[in-house]
Amino acid sequence: MNRTVPHAETPGRRAPGGLRGPFRRWPRSADATLAAVLFLLTGFLEEGPGDTMAVRPMRDILHPALLLFVVAAAALCQRRRRPVAVLGVILAAWAPTLGTRYSIMGGLVIVALYSVGRYADDNRWGPPGVAVAVAALVVEALFHSTAWGDVGFGALVMSGIWYLGRRLRLRAERAARQRREQAAEARRIVTEERTHIARELHDVVAHRVSMMTVQAGAARMVAAEDPRGALEAMAAVEEAGRQALDELRHLLGVLRPDAERDGLGPQPGLADLPRLVAEVREAGLDVSLTGTVPGPLPARVDLSAYRIVQEALTNVLKHSGPGTRTEVRLRDEGDGITVEVLDDGHGAAVRAVATAHEGLPGHGIVGMRERALLLGGALDARPRAGGGFRLTARLPTKGEPA
């Protein structure tokens, strides 16, 4: 029963965080652009003196190695779907150029290794791919007499980029698994709350039907001697039947398990709020009740409004502690009622919400929102700017329930 407001989103392959760059918004276009840029850099640049890069002369561009550059760069367009095959194609294209002035496919190999770590489903191909790439570096060093320190640095970069991709994939999988667990937990809580509501509404409907039975029996007994009294009794039966049908709409589609909740008795309503407020005051909460709702309410609205206030006060007591100043406000909106529960919290409620977001959602907010939605209303719960928490529920009293 915490103050978490769950967001049960559909699990996907989305990585944690809210930023979405071009490689996530337009993956195919971004990969094609990346492949084109790497092809241009590989085909038109070459190593110059002193570890510099120079533009390749035009006569050297039209070389058979250019075909290898095209194949290797084009393979990158499939790096998300077939990362292992892409790495194999690029390594195969790199091999004939080793020891020549066209052996500058390091950038393509690095992107392919990252893709294997990030998108490959089979973990076994990563280390062998890194080993083959490092072996190609060693062969290249033997041809050019490269310092072994440079070879070691290149091997570290290649293995590190693969490991980075792998870590990002594991992180994304953990985030997706957590979202699935949160969605499953939210569905379980909603089902549990709907079952609880169905049990309560069952008692209300049973009460209406019992009244109809008694009134109909009385009308039958006095029909011959007091026709007017019989008509009044049947009118009462009709009204009770309408109310029972209205309540039964809430039971459609809701599974009611065989296990019953312990305890029988009349269901509470807004008329019982003063008693509830007195009980919470005894627990140490500084509660005030303002506003009234004139006229009788439908039983489902009366019960749900009471339960929402009860749950909200329980949350205040749990998360802000005794001594918290709390106000319960009731307003009649004509076609519905508004229930508002505010507390100062001294900042504790705000911290509780931030901490609760880190775990799985509790029953409190989920149950209250489900009650409001079943009535066709809405519920808003959020921290207040100056500290504390505000919960507002709008419950319609007319029209069809959701």
C-alpha positions as CSV (number, residue, x, y, z in Angstrom):
1,M,0.0,0.0,0.0
2,N,2.4,2.7,-1.2
3,R,2.0,5.9,-3.0
4,T,3.5,4.7,-6.3
5,V,1.7,5.7,-9.4
6,P,2.5,2.8,-11.8
7,H,3.0,3.1,-15.5
8,A,2.5,-0.4,-16.9
9,E,4.0,0.0,-20.3
10,T,4.4,-2.7,-22.8
11,P,7.8,-4.3,-22.6
12,G,10.1,-3.9,-25.6
13,R,13.7,-3.6,-26.7
14,R,13.9,0.0,-25.6
15,A,16.9,0.8,-23.5
16,P,16.6,2.6,-20.2
17,G,16.4,6.3,-20.2
18,G,14.2,8.9,-21.9
19,L,16.7,10.1,-24.6
20,R,16.1,8.7,-28.1
21,G,18.8,9.5,-30.6
22,P,18.7,8.9,-34.4
23,F,20.0,5.3,-34.0
24,R,16.8,4.6,-32.0
25,R,14.3,6.8,-33.8
26,W,15.3,5.8,-37.4
27,P,17.6,2.7,-37.0
28,R,17.7,1.7,-40.7
29,S,18.4,5.2,-42.0
30,A,21.0,5.8,-39.3
31,D,22.7,2.5,-40.1
32,A,22.7,3.3,-43.8
33,T,24.2,6.7,-43.1
34,L,26.8,5.2,-40.9
35,A,27.8,2.7,-43.6
36,A,28.0,5.4,-46.2
37,V,30.3,7.6,-44.0
38,L,32.6,4.7,-43.1
39,F,32.8,3.7,-46.8
40,L,33.8,7.3,-47.8
41,L,36.4,7.4,-45.0
42,T,37.8,4.0,-45.9
43,G,37.8,4.5,-49.6
44,F,39.1,8.1,-49.9
45,L,41.5,8.3,-47.0
46,E,44.8,6.6,-46.4
47,E,47.5,6.6,-43.7
48,G,49.9,9.4,-44.2
49,P,53.4,10.0,-42.7
50,G,53.5,10.3,-38.9
51,D,50.2,8.5,-38.1
52,T,48.3,11.1,-40.1
53,M,45.5,10.7,-42.6
54,A,45.6,12.0,-46.1
55,V,43.3,12.0,-49.1
56,R,43.9,9.0,-51.4
57,P,45.0,10.0,-54.9
58,M,42.3,9.5,-57.5
59,R,44.3,6.9,-59.4
60,D,44.5,4.8,-56.2
61,I,40.8,5.1,-55.5
62,L,39.8,3.0,-58.5
63,H,41.4,-0.2,-57.2
64,P,40.0,-3.7,-56.7
65,A,40.1,-3.1,-52.9
66,L,37.3,-0.6,-53.5
67,L,34.9,-3.5,-54.1
68,L,35.9,-4.9,-50.7
69,F,35.1,-1.6,-49.1
70,V,31.7,-1.5,-50.7
71,V,30.9,-5.0,-49.5
72,A,32.1,-4.4,-46.0
73,A,30.2,-1.1,-45.7
74,A,27.0,-2.5,-47.2
75,A,27.1,-5.3,-44.7
76,L,26.8,-2.8,-41.8
77,C,23.2,-2.1,-42.9
78,Q,22.3,-5.5,-41.4
79,R,24.3,-5.1,-38.2
80,R,21.2,-5.3,-36.0
81,R,19.5,-8.3,-37.6
82,R,22.6,-10.4,-38.4
83,P,25.5,-9.0,-36.4
84,V,27.6,-12.1,-36.4
85,A,27.3,-12.5,-40.2
86,V,28.2,-8.9,-40.6
87,L,31.3,-9.3,-38.5
88,G,32.3,-12.3,-40.6
89,V,31.9,-10.4,-43.9
90,I,33.9,-7.5,-42.7
91,L,36.8,-9.6,-41.4
92,A,36.8,-11.6,-44.6
93,A,36.9,-8.3,-46.6
94,W,39.7,-7.0,-44.4
95,A,41.9,-10.1,-44.7
96,P,43.1,-9.6,-48.4
97,T,44.1,-6.0,-47.6
98,L,46.3,-6.9,-44.6
99,G,49.8,-5.6,-45.1
100,T,48.8,-3.2,-48.0
101,R,48.1,0.5,-48.0
102,Y,44.3,-0.3,-48.2
103,S,44.3,-2.0,-44.8
104,I,42.3,0.7,-43.0
105,M,39.1,-1.1,-42.1
106,G,39.6,-0.7,-38.4
107,G,36.5,1.5,-38.1
108,L,34.3,-1.0,-39.8
109,V,35.6,-3.8,-37.6
110,I,35.0,-1.8,-34.4
111,V,31.4,-1.0,-35.3
112,A,30.8,-4.7,-36.2
113,L,32.3,-5.9,-32.9
114,Y,30.0,-3.4,-31.0
115,S,27.0,-4.7,-32.9
116,V,27.9,-8.3,-32.0
117,G,27.9,-7.4,-28.3
118,R,24.8,-5.3,-28.5
119,Y,22.5,-7.3,-30.8
120,A,23.8,-11.0,-31.0
121,D,21.5,-13.4,-29.2
122,D,24.3,-16.1,-29.0
123,N,27.0,-15.0,-26.6
124,R,29.5,-17.6,-27.9
125,W,30.4,-15.6,-31.0
126,G,31.7,-12.5,-29.3
127,P,35.0,-13.7,-27.9
128,P,36.0,-15.6,-31.0
129,G,35.2,-12.5,-33.1
130,V,37.4,-10.4,-30.9
131,A,40.1,-13.0,-31.1
132,V,40.0,-13.0,-34.9
133,A,40.1,-9.2,-35.1
134,V,43.1,-9.1,-32.7
135,A,44.8,-11.8,-34.8
136,A,44.3,-9.6,-37.9
137,L,45.9,-6.7,-35.9
138,V,48.9,-8.9,-35.2
139,V,49.3,-9.9,-38.8
140,E,49.1,-6.2,-39.8
141,A,51.8,-5.4,-37.2
142,L,54.1,-8.0,-38.6
143,F,53.8,-6.6,-42.1
144,H,54.4,-3.0,-41.0
145,S,56.7,-3.6,-38.0
146,T,54.2,-1.8,-35.8
147,A,55.1,-1.4,-32.1
148,W,53.6,-4.1,-29.9
149,G,52.3,-1.4,-27.6
150,D,50.1,-0.1,-30.4
151,V,48.9,-3.6,-31.1
152,G,48.0,-4.0,-27.4
153,F,46.1,-0.8,-27.4
154,G,44.2,-1.8,-30.5
155,A,43.3,-5.2,-29.0
156,L,42.1,-3.4,-25.8
157,V,39.9,-1.1,-27.9
158,M,38.3,-3.9,-29.9
159,S,37.7,-6.1,-26.8
160,G,36.4,-3.1,-24.9
161,I,34.0,-2.0,-27.6
162,W,32.5,-5.5,-27.8
163,Y,32.2,-5.6,-24.0
164,L,30.5,-2.2,-24.0
165,G,27.9,-3.4,-26.5
166,R,27.3,-6.6,-24.4
167,R,26.8,-4.6,-21.2
168,L,24.3,-2.3,-22.9
169,R,22.4,-5.4,-24.1
170,L,22.3,-6.9,-20.6
171,R,21.1,-3.6,-19.2
172,A,18.3,-3.3,-21.8
173,E,17.3,-6.9,-21.1
174,R,17.1,-6.2,-17.3
175,A,15.0,-3.1,-17.9
176,A,12.6,-5.0,-20.2
177,R,12.3,-7.8,-17.7
178,Q,11.6,-5.3,-14.9
179,R,8.9,-3.7,-17.1
180,R,7.3,-7.0,-17.7
181,E,7.3,-7.8,-14.0
182,Q,5.8,-4.4,-13.2
183,A,3.1,-4.9,-15.8
184,A,2.3,-8.4,-14.5
185,E,2.2,-7.1,-10.9
186,A,-0.1,-4.2,-11.9
187,R,-2.4,-6.6,-13.7
188,R,-2.5,-8.9,-10.6
189,I,-3.3,-5.9,-8.4
190,V,-6.0,-4.7,-10.7
191,T,-7.6,-8.2,-10.8
192,E,-7.4,-8.5,-7.0
193,E,-9.0,-5.1,-6.6
194,R,-11.7,-5.8,-9.1
195,T,-12.5,-9.1,-7.3
196,H,-12.7,-7.2,-4.0
197,I,-15.0,-4.6,-5.5
198,A,-17.2,-7.3,-7.0
199,R,-17.6,-9.0,-3.6
200,E,-18.7,-5.7,-2.1
201,L,-21.1,-4.9,-4.9
202,H,-22.5,-8.5,-4.6
203,D,-23.6,-7.6,-1.1
204,V,-25.3,-4.4,-2.3
205,V,-27.1,-6.2,-5.1
206,A,-28.2,-9.0,-2.7
207,H,-29.7,-6.4,-0.4
208,R,-31.7,-4.8,-3.2
209,V,-33.0,-8.2,-4.4
210,S,-34.0,-9.1,-0.8
211,M,-36.0,-5.8,-0.6
212,M,-37.7,-6.7,-3.9
213,T,-38.7,-10.1,-2.6
214,V,-40.2,-8.7,0.6
215,Q,-42.0,-5.9,-1.2
216,A,-43.4,-8.3,-3.8
217,G,-44.6,-10.7,-1.1
218,A,-46.3,-7.9,0.8
219,A,-48.0,-6.7,-2.4
220,R,-49.4,-10.2,-3.1
221,M,-50.8,-10.4,0.4
222,V,-52.6,-7.1,0.4
223,A,-53.6,-6.9,-3.3
224,A,-57.2,-8.0,-2.7
225,E,-57.9,-5.8,0.4
226,D,-55.7,-2.8,-0.4
227,P,-55.0,-2.3,-4.1
228,R,-53.4,1.1,-3.5
229,G,-51.0,-0.3,-1.0
230,A,-50.2,-3.1,-3.4
231,L,-49.4,-0.6,-6.2
232,E,-47.1,1.3,-3.9
233,A,-45.3,-1.9,-2.9
234,M,-44.9,-2.8,-6.6
235,A,-43.5,0.7,-7.3
236,A,-40.9,0.1,-4.6
237,V,-40.1,-3.3,-6.2
238,E,-39.6,-1.6,-9.6
239,E,-37.3,1.1,-8.1
240,A,-35.3,-1.6,-6.2
241,G,-35.0,-3.6,-9.4
242,R,-33.7,-0.6,-11.4
243,Q,-31.1,0.0,-8.7
244,A,-30.1,-3.7,-8.6
245,L,-29.7,-3.8,-12.4
246,D,-27.5,-0.7,-12.2
247,E,-25.3,-2.3,-9.7
248,L,-25.1,-5.6,-11.6
249,R,-23.5,-3.8,-14.6
250,H,-20.4,-3.6,-12.5
251,L,-20.3,-7.3,-12.0
252,L,-20.2,-8.2,-15.7
253,G,-16.9,-9.5,-16.8
254,V,-15.5,-9.6,-13.3
255,L,-14.5,-13.0,-12.0
256,R,-15.6,-13.8,-8.5
257,P,-13.6,-16.5,-6.8
258,D,-15.3,-19.0,-4.5
259,A,-13.2,-17.9,-1.5
260,E,-15.2,-15.3,0.4
261,R,-13.9,-12.4,2.4
262,D,-14.4,-12.9,6.1
263,G,-17.1,-10.9,7.8
264,L,-20.6,-9.8,6.8
265,G,-22.5,-6.6,7.4
266,P,-23.6,-3.4,5.7
267,Q,-21.1,-1.7,3.5
268,P,-19.8,1.8,4.7
269,G,-20.5,5.0,2.8
270,L,-19.8,8.8,3.1
271,A,-22.1,9.0,6.1
272,D,-19.5,6.9,8.0
273,L,-16.6,9.3,7.2
274,P,-16.9,11.1,10.6
275,R,-16.3,7.8,12.4
276,L,-13.4,7.0,10.1
277,V,-11.9,10.4,10.7
278,A,-12.2,9.9,14.5
279,E,-10.4,6.5,14.2
280,V,-7.6,8.1,12.2
281,R,-7.2,10.9,14.7
282,E,-6.8,8.3,17.5
283,A,-3.9,6.9,15.4
284,G,-2.2,10.3,15.6
285,L,-3.2,12.0,12.3
286,D,-4.4,15.6,12.4
287,V,-7.4,15.2,10.1
288,S,-10.2,17.7,9.2
289,L,-13.3,17.0,7.2
290,T,-14.9,19.7,5.1
291,G,-17.8,19.8,2.7
292,T,-20.9,17.6,2.3
293,V,-22.6,15.8,-0.4
294,P,-26.4,16.4,-0.4
295,G,-28.9,13.7,-1.2
296,P,-28.5,9.9,-1.3
297,L,-25.8,8.5,-3.6
298,P,-25.8,5.3,-5.7
299,A,-24.5,2.5,-3.5
300,R,-21.5,1.9,-5.7
301,V,-20.5,5.5,-5.6
302,D,-21.0,5.8,-1.8
303,L,-19.0,2.7,-1.1
304,S,-16.1,3.6,-3.5
305,A,-15.8,7.2,-2.2
306,Y,-15.5,5.9,1.3
307,R,-12.9,3.3,0.3
308,I,-10.8,5.9,-1.5
309,V,-10.8,8.2,1.5
310,Q,-9.9,5.3,3.8
311,E,-7.0,4.2,1.5
312,A,-5.7,7.7,1.1
313,L,-5.7,8.4,4.9
314,T,-4.0,5.0,5.4
315,N,-1.3,6.1,3.0
316,V,-0.8,9.4,4.7
317,L,-0.4,7.7,8.1
318,K,2.1,5.2,6.6
319,H,4.3,7.5,4.5
320,S,4.1,10.8,6.4
321,G,3.6,9.5,10.0
322,P,1.5,10.8,13.0
323,G,1.1,14.5,13.4
324,T,0.7,15.2,9.7
325,R,-1.9,17.8,8.9
326,T,-4.5,16.3,6.6
327,E,-7.7,17.6,5.1
328,V,-10.5,15.7,3.4
329,R,-12.7,17.7,1.1
330,L,-16.0,16.7,-0.4
331,R,-17.7,18.7,-3.2
332,D,-20.9,18.2,-5.1
333,E,-20.4,18.8,-8.8
334,G,-24.0,18.3,-9.9
335,D,-23.5,15.2,-12.0
336,G,-20.8,13.8,-9.7
337,I,-18.8,14.3,-6.6
338,T,-15.2,15.2,-6.0
339,V,-13.2,13.7,-3.1
340,E,-9.9,15.4,-2.3
341,V,-7.3,14.4,0.3
342,L,-4.4,16.7,1.0
343,D,-1.6,16.5,3.5
344,D,1.4,18.7,4.2
345,G,3.8,15.8,4.7
346,H,6.7,18.0,5.6
347,G,8.4,16.6,2.4
348,A,8.2,12.9,3.6
349,A,5.4,12.1,1.1
350,V,7.4,13.4,-1.8
351,R,10.4,11.3,-0.8
352,A,8.3,8.3,-0.4
353,V,6.9,8.6,-3.9
354,A,10.4,9.0,-5.4
355,T,11.6,5.9,-3.5
356,A,8.5,3.9,-4.3
357,H,9.0,4.4,-8.0
358,E,12.2,2.4,-7.8
359,G,10.3,-0.8,-6.8
360,L,7.2,-2.6,-8.0
361,P,3.9,-0.8,-7.6
362,G,1.8,-1.4,-4.4
363,H,-1.9,-1.7,-4.0
364,G,-2.9,1.8,-2.9
365,I,-2.9,4.0,-6.0
366,V,-3.8,1.1,-8.3
367,G,-6.8,0.1,-6.2
368,M,-8.1,3.6,-5.8
369,R,-7.7,4.3,-9.5
370,E,-9.5,1.1,-10.5
371,R,-12.4,2.0,-8.3
372,A,-12.7,5.4,-10.0
373,L,-12.4,4.0,-13.5
374,L,-15.1,1.4,-12.9
375,L,-17.5,4.2,-12.1
376,G,-16.5,6.1,-15.2
377,G,-14.5,8.7,-13.2
378,A,-10.9,9.5,-12.8
379,L,-8.2,9.7,-10.1
380,D,-5.2,12.0,-9.9
381,A,-2.4,11.5,-7.3
382,R,0.8,13.6,-7.2
383,P,3.2,15.3,-4.8
384,R,2.4,18.9,-3.9
385,A,4.9,21.6,-4.8
386,G,5.4,22.7,-1.2
387,G,5.7,19.2,0.2
388,G,3.1,16.6,1.0
389,F,0.6,14.8,-1.3
390,R,-2.7,15.6,-3.1
391,L,-5.2,12.9,-4.2
392,T,-8.3,13.9,-6.2
393,A,-11.0,11.5,-7.2
394,R,-13.9,12.5,-9.5
395,L,-16.8,10.1,-9.3
396,P,-19.9,10.5,-11.5
397,T,-23.3,9.8,-10.0
398,K,-25.2,9.8,-13.2
399,G,-24.9,8.0,-16.5
400,E,-23.6,4.5,-17.2
401,P,-20.6,3.1,-15.4
402,A,-17.4,2.2,-17.2
